């Protein structure tokens, strides 16, 4: 029994340290994103706070935490606060899955646990918009909820196909060797990239926020700590998905850091260059084309 407690405490502390380190990475990734967007749009990025703007993200964090609403206008339903807390817990669950691989506590059904955590994100976003008493937030949350159902079906198919290719649902076998599944499943890789853009609410599939058309979408009524949590958790999920994509389609080894950075740059590039896709086109593509390709790939792998 004491052995179980020691292992549990070790996994908890490791996950906590991973969460803190990833949040520090998020701060510098936000800075890098703003810098890259500035160069792409031929303008200066943040360069006022600190040397070349290195402290800009921390200054923004301090500003967000200090700001607060007038007490009378802070009335917000319990559903919105619960959804923000749920999103933080989901982010912590991602960190547990991330840490379990490096700490040696991984499960033989790691793929399936990953799908369970992915499926919970839609509930938190739906509650965030529904509980904020704003029609734009409600519209963004409804689109996000239906979008989650749309691309999570593709997620499940891709994960099952990868499991069939390697013969099990344990990520350790992928992490220890260079599998290079991208050459075996190129179509799945492209569809996976589309899915992670939608899961992370990134352009051109940022239907939950759609800040150019919905006044920032579901987080329009949030400020201070709740807004910071929503913003930071979104970037944490982006890092986790970049890491998972690198393992699923390229394998582990020494190049995993470079591959993870390359996928993070892909998120920045998509935001800077791609226009938003109309929502009905996206839904039609996922149900009429994407699922058919994945089901066909599923039978090809079985054969």
N, C-alpha and C positions, 0 to 999 in steps of 0.2 A: 504493500500500500504506500509506504514511504517513497518507493521508487517511482510510483505513478505521480505522486505529489511533486517530487523533484523534477521530473520530466515536464510536468505541466507548468511549473514555475519557470523553468528554463525556456520553454516555448513562449510563455507569456512575455517574459523580459525580452526575448529575442524579437518578438513581434512588435513590442513597444519601441525598441531601438530602431527597428526597420521603419516603423511609422514616422518617427522623428526625423530620421535621415532622409526618407523620401520627401517629407515636407520641406526640408532644407533644399533638396534638389528641385522641388517645385518652385521655390522662390527664385532660384537662378534660371530655371527653365522659362519662367514667365519673362524674366529680363532678356534672355536670349531670344525668345519669340518676338518681343517688342523691337529688339535690335534688328532681327532679320526682316520683320515686316517693314521697318523703316528703310532698310536698304532696298528691298524689293519695290517699295513705293517711292523711292528716290527722295527720302527725307531723313532727318536725323531721328534716331531713337532716343531713349532716355539717357541723358548725359549730365544731369545737374546734381543729383544726390550722390555723393561719393565719387571715387575715381572712375570716370567713364560710366557713371550711373550704376555702379555695382551695388549700391545700397538702396536703389530705387524701390525694389520689391519690399524691403523691410520698412521703408518709409510709408509705402502704401498700406502695409499691414497695420502699422501704428495708427494711421489715419482712419482706417476702417474700424478698428477696435474702439478708438476714442469717440467716434461719432455715434450719436444715438438720436432717436426720435423723441418728440414731445410726448409726455406720458399719456395724454388723452388719445393720441393716434397710434399708440403701441398695442392696441387691442388686436389680437390675432388669435385665431382658433387653436385649440390644442392639437388639431390635426397637422397644422403647419409645423409646429415645434416638434411634434413626434416624428414627422417625415424628415426634418433636418437631422435629428438624432439618429434616425434609421439610416440615413445616407452616410453618416459618420461611422456607424457600426458596420455598414457594408464595406466601407473603405478599410476599416480595421480587419474585416474578414479577408479581404484581398491581401493585406499584409501578413495575415496568418498563413495563407496558402503560399505566399512568396517566401516566408521565413521557414516554413516546414520543409521545403526542399533543401535549403542550405543547412538546416539544423539536424537533418536526418530523421524527421518525424513524418515523412510523407506517407500518404495512403495509396493502396493499390487502386483506389477509385478516385484519384486526384482529379481526373477530367470531369467526373460527374459532380464532385463538390464544387468545382469551378463553375459549372453550368447552374448549380443551385444559387450561388452568389450572384451570378449575372442576372438571373431571373428576378431577384429581389429589387434591382435598381429601378425598374419601371414603377413599382409600388411607391417608392420614396418620391420619385419625381411627380407622380400623380397626386400624392398628398401635399407636396410643396405648392403646387399650383391651385389645387382645389381648396386648400385651407387659408388662402391669402386674401379672399374677398375681392378679387379683381378679375374682370372678364378676360383680359388679355392673358393673365396667368392661367386661368382655367382653360382657355383655348390652347395654350401651349402645352399644358399638362395632358389634355385629351389627345392631342396629336402625338405627344411623346409616348403615351400609354399604348396607343394603337401601333405606333412605330416599333415599340418594344416587342409586341407580339409578332410583328412582321419579320424583323431580322433575327429574333431569337430562335425562330424555327430553323433558319439557315445556320445559325450558330450550332444548334444541336446536331444537325446533319453533318456539318464539317468536323465537329469533334468526334462523332461516331465513325466517320470515314477515316480519320487519322488513327483512331483506336484500332480499327480493322487492319490498317496498313502495318502498324507496329506490333499488333497482336495482343495488346493489353491497354488498360486505361491508367497506367502509372507513368508519371512524367519523368521519373528517374532514368528510364531507358532512353528517352529523348535527350535528356540533359547531359548524359555521359558520352554521347557519340554524335558525330556529324551525320544526321539522317538525310538532310537535303530533300525534304518532302516537297519543296517548291517545284522540283523537276518532275516529281511523280504526280502532283496535284496542282498544276498551275492555275486552273480555273478556280479551285477552292481558295487559293491564296488571294486572288483578285476579289472574290466575293467576300472573303474574310476582311480585307482592307475596307471594303464598303461598309461592312457591319460594324467594325470598330470605330469608324467615323461617326456612325449614327449612335452607337452606344456612348461615345464620349461627347455627344452634342457638338460636333465640329462641322464647319462648313465643308461640303454643301448640304449636309443632312442635319443641321442644327434646328430641327423643328420644335424642340422644347423651348429654345430661347428666341431664335429668329429676331435678333436685336434690331435689325434694320426695318422690320415690318411690324413687330409686336411690342416695341418699347422694352426690349430686354426679356420679354416672355415671362416665364414662370417666376423669376426672381425679382420682378419689378417692385414688389412691396417689401423687400428685405433690405436690411442694413446692418451695420455693426457685425457682431459675432456670427449670426445666422448666415448673412451674405458671405462672410469670409469662409465659413464651413462649406457652403455650396460651391464656391469658387475653387477652393483648395482641393476638395474631394474630386472635382471634375478632372483636375490636372493629375492627381494621384492615380485615378483610374486610367488616364492616358499612359502613364508610365508603366503600370501593370500590364496593360494590353500590348504595349510595345515589347515588353519582356516576354510575354506569353507568345506573341507572334514569332519572335525570334526563335524560341524553343520549338514551337509546333512545326515550323516550316524550314528551319535551318539546323536545328539541333543546338547542343550546348557547346562546350569547349571555350577556348580563349577568345573567340571572336564574338561572344554573346554581347559584350559591352558595346562594341562598335555597331553591331546589328541593332541593338536597342536604341542607340543614338540615331541611327539612320531612320528608324521608324518614328522617333520623336520629331525629326526634321520633316518627315512626311506629313505629320499633323500640321506643322507650320506652313509648309508649302501649299497644302490643300486650302487652308484658310486664306492665303494670300492670292491665290490664282483662280480657284474654281468658283463659278457662280452657283447660287442655291438652286437645287433641282425642285421643280414643282412637286407638291406632296403627292398628288394622284399619280404622277409619272413614277415616283419612287415606289409607291405601293404596288402598282401594276407590274413594275419590273421585278420586284421581290417575289410576288406570288405567281406570275405567269412565266417568268424566265428563270429566275434564280433557283427556285425550288425544283423545277424540272431538271435543270443541269445537275443539281446535287443528288437528286434521286437516281438519275442516270449514272452518275459517278459511283453511287452506292452499289448499284447492281454490277457495275464493271469491276469494282474491288472484290465483291463477293465471288464473281466468276473467276 
